[in-house]
């Protein structure tokens, strides 16, 4: 990695919120910040005159954002770049080697409790690094950091990320492991004495997830929870009003790489608060 955090800007109201989140994250880590705007040329044939005007406007807007970022954080190295092409592909390619990519939610509409933020989900799925998605409707900064765990290596990485953020802000880290009571689906299985409460193996997942945190962050307040329910719905409920929700990405290879694992996919669509999707990055080619 090259000690760089990248912010994808699009000219939407979320730009300032995403940029401020990124600057706050970069400040204590002394990360370089790169503001990137992609002129979308995926809508078919675009007249040359319009293409030139779009690029010029993007450069003007980005220069304004750059000046604001320097004003807010004069001690950070901030630069900018205008790219052309598919916002999803261009941002993902540019983010190679970055520690983090921060984007706005670009919400398109609502259906029940879901905010359709498909472009944000696609970018988070395609990016080779961890991604933070800041919701468009973020009214105020919440309190506390929530992280979902499942015993995997990527969820342990998510805990480390979440613990550092919670400790930095002096707020509680809530670590959630979700379990679901089995539902009998035949008359025969209904007679089985199914476990209806979390067992020792579930508690072990929580214990292993936070092992070592007390020594590293002696002042960190931990709230360990075994929650009944599916991970997407449970994490969205627990994280409502939080500063940040952190989940691991169980991304896939090939064409399926365009989608996140089921939990992080739904979380990015739900957006109860800013969401960090943590990805393990291999030393060689980008991990899936």
Backbone as CSV, one residue per row, in Angstrom:
resi,resn,N_x,N_y,N_z,CA_x,CA_y,CA_z,C_x,C_y,C_z
1,UNK,0.833,-1.192,0.000,0.000,0.000,0.000,0.872,1.249,0.000
2,UNK,0.322,2.359,-0.479,1.133,3.567,-0.607,0.661,4.696,0.298
3,UNK,0.054,4.337,1.462,-0.357,5.334,2.453,-1.235,6.415,1.826
4,UNK,-2.247,5.970,1.103,-3.110,6.904,0.385,-4.565,6.536,0.623
5,UNK,-5.386,7.563,0.828,-6.826,7.363,0.893,-7.435,8.106,-0.287
6,UNK,-8.354,7.460,-0.967,-8.951,8.044,-2.158,-10.414,8.363,-1.900
7,UNK,-10.868,9.491,-2.434,-12.259,9.906,-2.278,-12.872,10.044,-3.667
8,UNK,-13.909,9.275,-3.924,-14.614,9.383,-5.196,-15.677,10.462,-5.116
9,UNK,-15.556,11.492,-5.956,-16.504,12.607,-5.968,-17.304,12.591,-7.261
10,UNK,-18.535,13.085,-7.195,-19.413,12.981,-8.357,-20.225,14.238,-8.630
11,UNK,-20.004,15.289,-7.842,-20.803,16.489,-8.015,-22.133,16.431,-7.292
12,UNK,-22.341,15.406,-6.452,-23.585,15.271,-5.696,-23.424,15.862,-4.290
13,UNK,-24.541,16.032,-3.571,-24.463,16.598,-2.219,-23.616,15.761,-1.266
14,UNK,-23.463,14.459,-1.548,-22.683,13.603,-0.654,-21.201,13.883,-0.734
15,UNK,-20.732,14.622,-1.731,-19.294,14.830,-1.910,-18.647,15.433,-0.667
16,UNK,-19.227,16.497,-0.146,-18.620,17.167,1.004,-18.616,16.258,2.226
17,UNK,-19.701,15.501,2.427,-19.778,14.597,3.575,-18.707,13.519,3.460
18,UNK,-18.587,12.923,2.272,-17.588,11.872,2.066,-16.176,12.427,2.223
19,UNK,-15.940,13.622,1.685,-14.609,14.205,1.780,-14.237,14.503,3.225
20,UNK,-15.165,15.061,3.968,-14.874,15.369,5.372,-14.611,14.092,6.163
21,UNK,-15.365,13.018,5.863,-15.128,11.741,6.544,-13.714,11.255,6.236
22,UNK,-13.310,11.343,4.974,-11.991,10.876,4.569,-10.876,11.701,5.217
23,UNK,-11.049,13.012,5.273,-10.035,13.866,5.881,-9.880,13.563,7.369
24,UNK,-10.990,13.320,8.039,-10.943,12.977,9.460,-10.213,11.661,9.672
25,UNK,-10.421,10.708,8.762,-9.750,9.412,8.859,-8.256,9.551,8.567
26,UNK,-7.917,10.377,7.592,-6.528,10.515,7.149,-5.665,11.284,8.136
27,UNK,-6.274,12.232,8.864,-5.493,13.158,9.706,-4.574,12.443,10.695
28,UNK,-5.087,11.573,11.577,-4.185,10.966,12.567,-3.226,9.944,11.959
29,UNK,-3.539,9.442,10.782,-2.699,8.436,10.136,-1.704,9.055,9.162
30,UNK,-1.797,10.352,8.960,-0.923,11.082,8.038,-0.955,10.471,6.642
31,UNK,-2.144,10.145,6.172,-2.306,9.573,4.839,-2.410,10.678,3.798
32,UNK,-1.852,10.433,2.619,-2.111,11.322,1.495,-3.568,11.142,1.069
33,UNK,-4.168,12.212,0.593,-5.571,12.169,0.167,-5.648,12.517,-1.313
34,UNK,-6.383,11.701,-2.050,-6.581,11.962,-3.471,-8.069,12.085,-3.763
35,UNK,-8.472,13.235,-4.293,-9.862,13.470,-4.685,-9.986,13.131,-6.166
36,UNK,-10.930,12.258,-6.494,-11.062,11.780,-7.879,-12.484,11.978,-8.362
37,UNK,-12.631,12.588,-9.516,-13.927,12.729,-10.180,-13.852,11.994,-11.512
38,UNK,-14.857,11.169,-11.784,-14.903,10.427,-13.041,-16.011,11.008,-13.916
39,UNK,-15.633,11.494,-15.091,-16.622,11.945,-16.069,-17.204,10.702,-16.721
40,UNK,-18.485,10.473,-16.482,-19.142,9.245,-16.934,-19.371,9.284,-18.446
41,UNK,-18.689,8.399,-19.157,-18.864,8.297,-20.610,-19.407,6.925,-21.004
42,UNK,-20.282,6.396,-20.153,-20.846,5.067,-20.418,-22.263,5.139,-20.960
43,UNK,-22.712,6.338,-21.349,-24.084,6.505,-21.822,-24.186,6.497,-23.341
44,UNK,-23.254,5.840,-23.990,-23.300,5.767,-25.457,-22.516,6.903,-26.084
45,UNK,-22.852,7.238,-27.306,-22.133,8.292,-28.028,-22.402,9.658,-27.400
46,UNK,-21.335,10.353,-27.070,-21.443,11.670,-26.462,-20.791,12.679,-27.404
47,UNK,-21.493,13.749,-27.762,-20.897,14.757,-28.636,-19.585,15.277,-28.075
48,UNK,-18.621,15.516,-28.959,-17.300,15.960,-28.530,-17.370,17.250,-27.724
49,UNK,-18.243,18.172,-28.135,-18.372,19.432,-27.419,-18.855,19.228,-25.999
50,UNK,-19.827,18.330,-25.846,-20.342,18.047,-24.502,-19.276,17.382,-23.653
51,UNK,-18.511,16.472,-24.244,-17.458,15.779,-23.511,-16.439,16.788,-22.968
52,UNK,-16.046,17.727,-23.814,-15.089,18.737,-23.374,-15.649,19.617,-22.276
53,UNK,-16.913,20.000,-22.406,-17.543,20.844,-21.393,-17.664,20.102,-20.061
54,UNK,-17.975,18.802,-20.139,-18.112,18.007,-18.919,-16.776,17.900,-18.190
55,UNK,-15.711,17.708,-18.944,-14.389,17.622,-18.327,-13.999,18.959,-17.697
56,UNK,-14.272,20.046,-18.392,-13.931,21.367,-17.870,-14.697,21.659,-16.592
57,UNK,-15.985,21.306,-16.583,-16.793,21.528,-15.388,-16.289,20.673,-14.227
58,UNK,-15.919,19.421,-14.535,-15.410,18.527,-13.491,-14.132,19.089,-12.885
59,UNK,-13.250,19.615,-13.726,-11.999,20.184,-13.220,-12.262,21.404,-12.341
60,UNK,-13.247,22.216,-12.740,-13.579,23.401,-11.946,-14.124,23.003,-10.579
61,UNK,-15.058,22.043,-10.566,-15.648,21.594,-9.311,-14.609,20.921,-8.425
62,UNK,-13.727,20.136,-9.046,-12.723,19.426,-8.273,-11.704,20.401,-7.683
63,UNK,-11.368,21.446,-8.409,-10.459,22.464,-7.883,-11.064,23.130,-6.650
64,UNK,-12.376,23.337,-6.678,-13.059,23.933,-5.528,-12.997,22.988,-4.320
65,UNK,-13.240,21.692,-4.578,-13.177,20.702,-3.504,-11.753,20.584,-2.959
66,UNK,-10.771,20.642,-3.834,-9.383,20.554,-3.417,-9.021,21.725,-2.507
67,UNK,-9.434,22.917,-2.893,-9.147,24.099,-2.076,-9.793,23.982,-0.696
68,UNK,-11.009,23.451,-0.648,-11.704,23.278,0.624,-10.994,22.239,1.486
69,UNK,-10.534,21.151,0.870,-9.833,20.115,1.625,-8.537,20.648,2.215
70,UNK,-7.811,21.434,1.438,-6.560,22.026,1.927,-6.848,23.012,3.061
71,UNK,-7.943,23.741,2.942,-8.309,24.682,4.004,-8.638,23.934,5.295
72,UNK,-9.359,22.822,5.178,-9.755,22.062,6.353,-8.582,21.326,6.986
73,UNK,-7.684,20.794,6.158,-6.555,20.010,6.660,-5.261,20.461,5.983
74,UNK,-4.733,21.613,6.351,-3.522,22.119,5.696,-2.299,21.250,5.918
75,UNK,-2.330,20.381,6.911,-1.182,19.534,7.189,-1.121,18.269,6.366
76,UNK,-2.168,17.983,5.578,-2.205,16.772,4.767,-1.822,17.079,3.320
77,UNK,-1.230,16.105,2.674,-0.940,16.221,1.242,-2.195,15.811,0.479
78,UNK,-2.802,16.753,-0.215,-4.048,16.496,-0.944,-3.832,16.801,-2.418
79,UNK,-4.253,15.876,-3.268,-4.171,16.089,-4.705,-5.483,15.666,-5.344
80,UNK,-5.620,15.927,-6.642,-6.875,15.605,-7.313,-6.602,15.080,-8.718
81,UNK,-7.612,14.395,-9.269,-7.488,13.856,-10.624,-8.873,13.735,-11.235
82,UNK,-8.987,14.062,-12.513,-10.219,13.855,-13.277,-9.985,12.688,-14.223
83,UNK,-10.854,11.685,-14.130,-10.773,10.517,-14.990,-11.971,10.496,-15.916
84,UNK,-11.886,9.680,-16.961,-12.973,9.553,-17.922,-13.287,8.073,-18.113
85,UNK,-14.578,7.748,-18.137,-14.962,6.361,-18.368,-16.094,5.939,-17.470
86,UNK,-16.110,4.677,-17.098,-17.108,4.147,-16.181,-16.706,4.489,-14.753
87,UNK,-17.570,5.178,-13.994,-17.210,5.513,-12.619,-16.833,4.291,-11.790
88,UNK,-17.565,3.191,-11.969,-17.266,1.987,-11.198,-15.893,1.439,-11.535
89,UNK,-15.627,1.231,-12.812,-14.354,0.649,-13.223,-13.187,1.591,-12.977
90,UNK,-13.376,2.882,-13.271,-12.282,3.839,-13.134,-11.878,4.030,-11.677
91,UNK,-12.860,4.139,-10.787,-12.534,4.299,-9.374,-11.863,3.050,-8.826
92,UNK,-12.360,1.878,-9.224,-11.765,0.634,-8.745,-10.314,0.513,-9.193
93,UNK,-10.055,0.838,-10.447,-8.688,0.736,-10.955,-7.770,1.739,-10.258
94,UNK,-8.255,2.950,-10.077,-7.446,3.997,-9.458,-7.150,3.677,-7.990
95,UNK,-8.045,2.935,-7.344,-7.901,2.636,-5.917,-6.896,1.534,-5.638
96,UNK,-6.333,0.925,-6.661,-5.339,-0.120,-6.454,-4.174,0.427,-5.627
97,UNK,-3.861,-0.226,-4.542,-2.781,0.209,-3.674,-3.193,1.176,-2.587
98,UNK,-4.417,1.718,-2.659,-4.871,2.652,-1.629,-5.252,1.903,-0.357
99,UNK,-5.163,2.566,0.766,-5.600,1.948,2.015,-7.119,1.937,2.120
100,UNK,-7.760,2.935,1.511,-9.199,3.057,1.658,-9.758,3.895,0.524
101,UNK,-10.953,3.546,0.083,-11.709,4.337,-0.885,-12.985,4.795,-0.195
102,UNK,-13.246,6.094,-0.227,-14.438,6.657,0.414,-15.347,7.230,-0.664
103,UNK,-16.629,6.855,-0.626,-17.599,7.336,-1.610,-18.907,7.683,-0.910
104,UNK,-19.729,8.487,-1.585,-21.080,8.757,-1.109,-22.003,7.640,-1.544
105,UNK,-23.201,7.618,-0.967,-24.113,6.500,-1.218,-24.818,6.591,-2.554
106,UNK,-24.947,7.800,-3.125,-25.635,7.973,-4.401,-27.000,7.273,-4.409
107,UNK,-27.767,7.492,-3.357,-29.060,6.831,-3.240,-29.968,7.217,-4.397
108,UNK,-30.673,6.208,-4.937,-31.553,6.444,-6.079,-33.031,6.391,-5.715
109,UNK,-33.370,5.768,-4.609,-34.770,5.653,-4.246,-34.926,4.736,-3.054
110,UNK,-36.170,4.525,-2.604,-36.416,3.700,-1.421,-37.469,2.654,-1.729
111,UNK,-37.282,1.488,-1.093,-38.301,0.452,-1.113,-38.282,-0.201,0.254
112,UNK,-39.336,-0.040,1.029,-39.370,-0.482,2.416,-38.197,0.149,3.154
113,UNK,-37.336,-0.683,3.775,-36.234,-0.132,4.552,-34.934,-0.055,3.772
114,UNK,-34.995,-0.289,2.463,-33.772,-0.338,1.681,-33.597,0.930,0.863
115,UNK,-32.405,1.456,0.865,-32.055,2.592,0.033,-31.280,2.044,-1.153
116,UNK,-31.797,2.237,-2.357,-31.122,1.706,-3.528,-29.887,2.542,-3.832
117,UNK,-28.745,2.003,-3.491,-27.469,2.660,-3.685,-26.613,1.725,-4.534
118,UNK,-27.153,1.359,-5.697,-26.538,0.295,-6.479,-25.133,0.639,-6.944
119,UNK,-24.907,1.884,-7.326,-23.559,2.228,-7.784,-22.563,2.098,-6.641
120,UNK,-22.929,2.540,-5.443,-22.041,2.387,-4.298,-21.749,0.923,-4.036
121,UNK,-22.770,0.075,-4.137,-22.566,-1.362,-3.927,-21.658,-1.944,-4.997
122,UNK,-21.820,-1.519,-6.230,-20.973,-2.014,-7.313,-19.525,-1.586,-7.127
123,UNK,-19.314,-0.337,-6.723,-17.957,0.152,-6.495,-17.308,-0.596,-5.335
124,UNK,-18.072,-0.785,-4.252,-17.542,-1.505,-3.099,-17.186,-2.939,-3.456
125,UNK,-17.959,-3.542,-4.355,-17.686,-4.912,-4.774,-16.475,-4.992,-5.684
126,UNK,-16.287,-3.984,-6.517,-15.225,-4.014,-7.528,-13.884,-3.528,-6.982
127,UNK,-13.905,-2.668,-5.979,-12.668,-2.047,-5.492,-11.721,-3.091,-4.919
128,UNK,-10.416,-2.933,-5.159,-9.434,-3.879,-4.635,-9.054,-3.613,-3.184
129,UNK,-9.572,-2.534,-2.614,-9.234,-2.172,-1.240,-10.521,-2.059,-0.423
130,UNK,-10.371,-1.761,0.859,-11.538,-1.537,1.706,-12.234,-0.236,1.286
131,UNK,-13.553,-0.191,1.515,-14.366,0.938,1.049,-15.250,1.427,2.186
132,UNK,-15.365,2.740,2.310,-16.334,3.337,3.229,-17.386,4.054,2.392
133,UNK,-18.646,3.748,2.658,-19.763,4.379,1.959,-20.507,5.272,2.947
134,UNK,-20.611,6.552,2.608,-21.261,7.524,3.487,-22.657,7.809,2.942
135,UNK,-23.697,7.628,3.745,-25.060,7.798,3.234,-25.391,9.229,2.858
136,UNK,-26.159,9.369,1.812,-26.563,10.681,1.316,-27.393,11.446,2.332
137,UNK,-28.173,10.701,3.124,-29.093,11.345,4.050,-28.502,11.505,5.445
138,UNK,-27.169,11.386,5.580,-26.546,11.503,6.886,-26.827,12.885,7.469
139,UNK,-27.621,12.920,8.551,-27.980,14.197,9.141,-26.988,14.655,10.183
140,UNK,-26.492,13.724,10.982,-25.528,14.061,12.026,-24.664,12.841,12.289
141,UNK,-23.508,13.082,12.895,-22.604,11.988,13.214,-23.124,11.248,14.431
142,UNK,-23.251,9.935,14.311,-23.742,9.133,15.422,-22.644,8.832,16.432
143,UNK,-22.954,7.928,17.346,-21.981,7.547,18.366,-21.847,6.033,18.403
144,UNK,-20.605,5.609,18.630,-20.330,4.190,18.746,-20.014,3.554,17.399
145,UNK,-19.221,2.488,17.454,-18.857,1.736,16.265,-19.364,0.305,16.435
146,UNK,-19.998,-0.217,15.402,-20.551,-1.569,15.414,-19.814,-2.407,14.378
147,UNK,-19.469,-3.640,14.733,-18.806,-4.530,13.788,-19.448,-5.916,13.859
148,UNK,-19.683,-6.509,12.714,-20.219,-7.855,12.646,-19.102,-8.867,12.504
149,UNK,-19.179,-9.977,13.224,-18.151,-11.014,13.164,-18.780,-12.358,12.841
150,UNK,-17.971,-13.227,12.204,-18.441,-14.569,11.886,-17.339,-15.623,12.028
151,UNK,-16.201,-15.229,12.605,-15.117,-16.176,12.795,-14.122,-16.242,11.655
152,UNK,-14.373,-15.536,10.567,-13.483,-15.572,9.408,-12.322,-14.595,9.589
153,UNK,-11.284,-14.765,8.764,-10.138,-13.862,8.827,-10.545,-12.425,8.492
154,UNK,-11.448,-12.270,7.518,-11.824,-10.918,7.124,-12.642,-10.235,8.217
155,UNK,-13.405,-11.004,8.996,-14.144,-10.372,10.091,-13.199,-9.959,11.215
156,UNK,-12.093,-10.682,11.384,-11.089,-10.264,12.369,-10.425,-8.962,11.927
157,UNK,-10.185,-8.833,10.612,-9.653,-7.576,10.082,-10.650,-6.448,10.294
158,UNK,-11.943,-6.748,10.146,-12.980,-5.744,10.374,-12.974,-5.285,11.835
159,UNK,-12.761,-6.220,12.758,-12.706,-5.857,14.182,-11.531,-4.930,14.450
160,UNK,-10.381,-5.214,13.859,-9.209,-4.353,14.072,-9.475,-2.933,13.569
161,UNK,-10.101,-2.841,12.401,-10.440,-1.532,11.837,-11.422,-0.811,12.750
162,UNK,-12.460,-1.522,13.188,-13.497,-0.927,14.019,-12.942,-0.505,15.379
163,UNK,-12.068,-1.321,15.956,-11.512,-1.012,17.273,-10.670,0.257,17.225
164,UNK,-9.893,0.412,16.166,-9.064,1.614,16.043,-9.932,2.858,15.951
165,UNK,-11.034,2.766,15.182,-11.926,3.919,15.062,-12.651,4.221,16.377
166,UNK,-13.137,3.184,17.052,-13.843,3.398,18.314,-12.910,3.982,19.366
167,UNK,-11.686,3.465,19.446,-10.727,3.972,20.429,-10.344,5.415,20.123
168,UNK,-10.164,5.728,18.848,-9.778,7.093,18.459,-10.828,8.107,18.883
169,UNK,-12.093,7.707,18.798,-13.166,8.635,19.145,-13.613,8.491,20.608
170,UNK,-13.013,7.552,21.330,-13.391,7.360,22.724,-14.808,6.856,22.881
171,UNK,-15.243,5.988,21.974,-16.628,5.500,21.990,-16.668,3.973,22.087
172,UNK,-17.834,3.449,22.385,-18.016,2.015,22.578,-17.895,1.254,21.262
173,UNK,-17.225,0.103,21.322,-17.191,-0.817,20.189,-18.163,-1.953,20.483
174,UNK,-19.190,-2.066,19.669,-20.175,-3.138,19.805,-19.848,-4.236,18.798
175,UNK,-19.552,-5.422,19.308,-19.182,-6.556,18.465,-20.357,-7.518,18.436
176,UNK,-20.859,-7.805,17.232,-22.104,-8.565,17.090,-21.864,-9.868,16.346
177,UNK,-22.308,-10.965,16.953,-22.360,-12.253,16.258,-23.820,-12.665,16.172
178,UNK,-24.293,-12.927,14.966,-25.703,-13.255,14.759,-25.889,-14.774,14.645
179,UNK,-26.881,-15.275,15.321,-27.214,-16.687,15.188,-28.705,-16.803,14.897
180,UNK,-29.080,-17.869,14.231,-30.473,-18.074,13.833,-30.954,-19.420,14.330
181,UNK,-32.080,-19.435,15.030,-32.671,-20.694,15.484,-33.194,-21.457,14.282
182,UNK,-32.863,-22.758,14.163,-33.323,-23.543,13.008,-34.849,-23.588,12.939
183,UNK,-35.355,-23.618,11.712,-36.794,-23.746,11.482,-37.086,-25.113,10.871
184,UNK,-37.779,-25.997,11.575,-38.089,-27.315,11.019,-38.864,-27.181,9.715
185,UNK,-38.499,-28.009,8.702,-39.168,-27.892,7.410,-39.916,-29.156,7.008
186,UNK,-39.885,-30.176,7.860,-40.723,-31.353,7.640,-41.254,-31.809,8.992
187,UNK,-42.224,-32.711,8.959,-42.772,-33.227,10.209,-41.710,-33.980,10.996
188,UNK,-40.804,-34.659,10.269,-39.763,-35.434,10.942,-38.757,-34.508,11.629
189,UNK,-38.337,-33.461,10.918,-37.339,-32.575,11.517,-37.930,-31.761,12.657
190,UNK,-39.243,-31.635,12.668,-39.880,-30.894,13.758,-39.721,-31.618,15.093
191,UNK,-39.464,-32.940,15.033,-39.308,-33.717,16.254,-37.903,-33.655,16.823
192,UNK,-36.968,-33.090,16.052,-35.588,-32.995,16.512,-35.474,-31.909,17.584
193,UNK,-34.657,-32.190,18.573,-34.445,-31.218,19.641,-33.428,-30.185,19.173
194,UNK,-33.911,-29.214,18.384,-33.015,-28.201,17.829,-32.523,-27.258,18.923
195,UNK,-31.261,-26.786,18.835,-30.795,-25.783,19.804,-31.542,-24.464,19.590
196,UNK,-32.084,-23.926,20.665,-32.857,-22.694,20.573,-32.199,-21.536,21.317
197,UNK,-30.932,-21.701,21.614,-30.162,-20.644,22.279,-28.722,-20.750,21.807
198,UNK,-27.976,-19.660,21.813,-26.566,-19.728,21.410,-25.793,-20.664,22.315
199,UNK,-24.801,-21.372,21.755,-24.020,-22.317,22.547,-22.596,-21.808,22.728
200,UNK,-21.753,-22.662,23.281,-20.381,-22.256,23.587,-19.588,-21.908,22.334
201,UNK,-19.882,-22.578,21.221,-19.148,-22.275,19.994,-19.466,-20.862,19.499
202,UNK,-20.707,-20.419,19.694,-21.072,-19.050,19.322,-20.337,-18.043,20.212
203,UNK,-20.274,-18.328,21.482,-19.569,-17.430,22.407,-18.080,-17.404,22.107
204,UNK,-17.552,-18.532,21.633,-16.139,-18.598,21.299,-15.808,-17.672,20.132
205,UNK,-16.716,-17.575,19.152,-16.494,-16.676,18.015,-16.328,-15.245,18.507
206,UNK,-17.189,-14.829,19.433,-17.088,-13.478,19.985,-15.787,-13.289,20.761
207,UNK,-15.459,-14.280,21.586,-14.258,-14.164,22.413,-13.002,-14.072,21.545
208,UNK,-12.930,-14.893,20.506,-11.756,-14.884,19.630,-11.678,-13.589,18.819
209,UNK,-12.839,-13.031,18.507,-12.854,-11.805,17.705,-12.212,-10.638,18.447
210,UNK,-12.339,-10.609,19.760,-11.832,-9.466,20.529,-10.565,-9.813,21.302
211,UNK,-10.017,-11.002,21.070,-8.812,-11.401,21.788,-7.677,-10.409,21.507
212,UNK,-7.062,-9.917,22.552,-5.945,-9.000,22.410,-6.326,-7.529,22.379
213,UNK,-7.596,-7.221,22.212,-7.988,-5.814,22.128,-7.770,-5.072,23.441
214,UNK,-7.995,-5.756,24.568,-7.849,-5.096,25.863,-6.414,-4.626,26.083
215,UNK,-5.448,-5.423,25.622,-4.062,-5.024,25.770,-3.678,-3.897,24.838
216,UNK,-4.228,-3.915,23.630,-3.898,-2.896,22.648,-4.635,-1.585,22.899
217,UNK,-5.883,-1.707,23.368,-6.704,-0.520,23.628,-7.270,-0.622,25.049
218,UNK,-6.460,-0.334,26.069,-6.897,-0.548,27.458,-8.114,0.271,27.876
219,UNK,-8.366,1.372,27.199,-9.505,2.219,27.570,-10.746,1.960,26.716
220,UNK,-10.660,0.986,25.824,-11.771,0.730,24.911,-12.919,0.031,25.632
221,UNK,-14.112,0.585,25.490,-15.322,0.001,26.078,-15.917,-0.986,25.072
222,UNK,-15.999,-2.270,25.470,-16.494,-3.315,24.581,-17.892,-3.750,24.990
223,UNK,-18.744,-3.933,23.993,-20.097,-4.454,24.193,-20.246,-5.666,23.273
224,UNK,-20.186,-6.875,23.850,-20.253,-8.102,23.063,-21.695,-8.604,23.038
225,UNK,-22.190,-8.871,21.831,-23.598,-9.260,21.701,-23.772,-10.511,20.848
226,UNK,-24.550,-11.441,21.375,-25.055,-12.570,20.590,-26.496,-12.233,20.252
227,UNK,-26.762,-11.983,18.981,-28.080,-11.494,18.573,-28.798,-12.541,17.728
228,UNK,-30.051,-12.765,18.040,-30.877,-13.675,17.253,-31.395,-12.949,16.025
229,UNK,-31.125,-13.502,14.834,-31.613,-12.892,13.605,-30.604,-13.009,12.486
230,UNK,-31.017,-12.645,11.286,-30.104,-12.687,10.147,-29.109,-11.533,10.250
231,UNK,-27.877,-11.724,9.815,-26.866,-10.662,9.951,-27.258,-9.328,9.321
232,UNK,-27.767,-9.278,8.075,-28.067,-7.956,7.504,-29.082,-7.164,8.321
233,UNK,-30.194,-7.810,8.673,-31.228,-7.093,9.408,-30.774,-6.741,10.820
234,UNK,-30.067,-7.674,11.471,-29.631,-7.445,12.843,-28.588,-6.337,12.912
235,UNK,-27.591,-6.388,12.032,-26.550,-5.369,12.044,-27.128,-3.995,11.712
236,UNK,-28.059,-3.933,10.754,-28.682,-2.659,10.412,-29.448,-2.099,11.600
237,UNK,-30.110,-2.979,12.343,-30.867,-2.521,13.521,-29.925,-2.030,14.617
238,UNK,-28.899,-2.813,14.938,-27.986,-2.443,16.020,-27.206,-1.176,15.675
239,UNK,-26.890,-0.994,14.391,-26.044,0.135,13.986,-26.812,1.413,13.709
240,UNK,-28.123,1.382,13.794,-28.887,2.612,13.574,-28.479,3.669,14.593
241,UNK,-28.015,4.800,14.112,-27.563,5.865,14.990,-26.105,5.761,15.398
242,UNK,-25.379,4.786,14.821,-23.965,4.622,15.158,-23.098,5.555,14.315
243,UNK,-21.878,5.736,14.734,-20.906,6.506,13.958,-20.495,5.730,12.719
244,UNK,-20.365,4.398,12.869,-19.852,3.579,11.782,-20.251,2.132,12.003
245,UNK,-20.599,1.457,10.911,-20.820,0.009,10.906,-19.744,-0.616,10.041
246,UNK,-19.067,-1.636,10.569,-17.966,-2.284,9.860,-18.321,-3.736,9.590
247,UNK,-18.179,-4.149,8.340,-18.415,-5.541,7.960,-17.269,-5.994,7.062
248,UNK,-17.062,-7.302,7.030,-16.052,-7.862,6.145,-16.662,-8.214,4.805
249,UNK,-15.859,-8.144,3.770,-16.326,-8.496,2.428,-15.898,-9.911,2.085
250,UNK,-16.880,-10.775,1.883,-16.594,-12.120,1.389,-16.800,-12.097,-0.119
251,UNK,-16.065,-11.227,-0.785,-16.207,-11.066,-2.227,-15.824,-12.327,-2.960
252,UNK,-16.214,-12.420,-4.213,-15.982,-13.614,-5.003,-15.126,-13.274,-6.213
253,UNK,-14.670,-14.317,-6.888,-13.834,-14.131,-8.068,-14.702,-14.101,-9.333
254,UNK,-14.090,-13.744,-10.438,-14.782,-13.792,-11.716,-15.905,-12.783,-11.797
255,UNK,-16.955,-13.133,-12.561,-18.076,-12.217,-12.730,-18.781,-11.940,-11.416
256,UNK,-18.761,-12.925,-10.488,-19.435,-12.719,-9.215,-18.747,-11.646,-8.380
257,UNK,-17.537,-11.250,-8.763,-16.811,-10.217,-8.034,-17.560,-8.888,-8.087
258,UNK,-18.464,-8.730,-9.061,-19.213,-7.481,-9.155,-20.212,-7.337,-8.014
259,UNK,-20.403,-8.394,-7.216,-21.318,-8.328,-6.081,-20.558,-8.662,-4.817
260,UNK,-20.914,-8.022,-3.746,-20.321,-8.311,-2.456,-20.933,-9.588,-1.909
261,UNK,-20.375,-10.062,-0.792,-21.047,-11.137,-0.098,-22.427,-10.670,0.321
262,UNK,-23.311,-11.618,0.608,-24.714,-11.276,0.822,-24.916,-10.290,1.966
263,UNK,-24.151,-10.434,3.039,-24.328,-9.542,4.189,-23.912,-8.115,3.845
264,UNK,-22.685,-7.954,3.344,-22.216,-6.601,3.059,-23.004,-5.962,1.925
265,UNK,-23.490,-6.776,0.977,-24.307,-6.247,-0.119,-25.573,-5.589,0.419
266,UNK,-26.291,-6.297,1.285,-27.539,-5.764,1.830,-27.261,-4.571,2.738
267,UNK,-26.169,-4.634,3.504,-25.827,-3.534,4.408,-25.587,-2.252,3.621
268,UNK,-24.861,-2.348,2.498,-24.607,-1.153,1.688,-25.902,-0.620,1.105
269,UNK,-26.849,-1.490,0.795,-28.136,-1.041,0.285,-29.010,-0.442,1.385
270,UNK,-28.827,-0.906,2.617,-29.651,-0.430,3.728,-29.124,0.871,4.313
271,UNK,-27.808,0.958,4.488,-27.131,2.167,4.965,-27.752,2.751,6.241
272,UNK,-27.650,2.039,7.392,-28.158,2.624,8.634,-27.274,3.755,9.147
273,UNK,-26.051,3.831,8.643,-25.061,4.833,9.028,-23.894,4.649,8.060
274,UNK,-22.822,5.440,8.157,-21.668,5.142,7.303,-21.225,3.684,7.476
275,UNK,-20.879,3.048,6.377,-20.544,1.622,6.384,-19.135,1.425,5.827
276,UNK,-18.312,0.688,6.559,-16.984,0.304,6.079,-17.025,-1.163,5.672
277,UNK,-16.676,-1.433,4.423,-16.600,-2.798,3.915,-15.114,-3.153,3.819
278,UNK,-14.667,-4.046,4.689,-13.249,-4.358,4.806,-12.893,-5.542,3.912
279,UNK,-11.844,-5.367,3.151,-11.369,-6.428,2.265,-9.931,-6.774,2.616
280,UNK,-9.651,-8.065,2.671,-8.279,-8.527,2.856,-7.557,-8.377,1.523
281,UNK,-6.407,-7.746,1.554,-5.641,-7.507,0.329,-4.425,-8.402,0.334
282,UNK,-4.307,-9.247,-0.699,-3.170,-10.146,-0.807,-1.940,-9.378,-1.231
283,UNK,-0.764,-9.984,-1.012,0.468,-9.326,-1.389,0.667,-9.316,-2.887
284,UNK,-0.014,-10.263,-3.592,0.080,-10.311,-5.040,-1.106,-9.608,-5.659
285,UNK,-1.827,-10.282,-6.610,-3.016,-9.704,-7.223,-4.081,-9.434,-6.168
286,UNK,-4.962,-8.499,-6.465,-6.015,-8.122,-5.513,-6.822,-9.318,-5.136
287,UNK,-7.129,-9.436,-3.852,-7.918,-10.569,-3.362,-9.353,-10.403,-3.758
288,UNK,-10.054,-11.516,-3.882,-11.467,-11.444,-4.208,-12.321,-11.351,-2.993
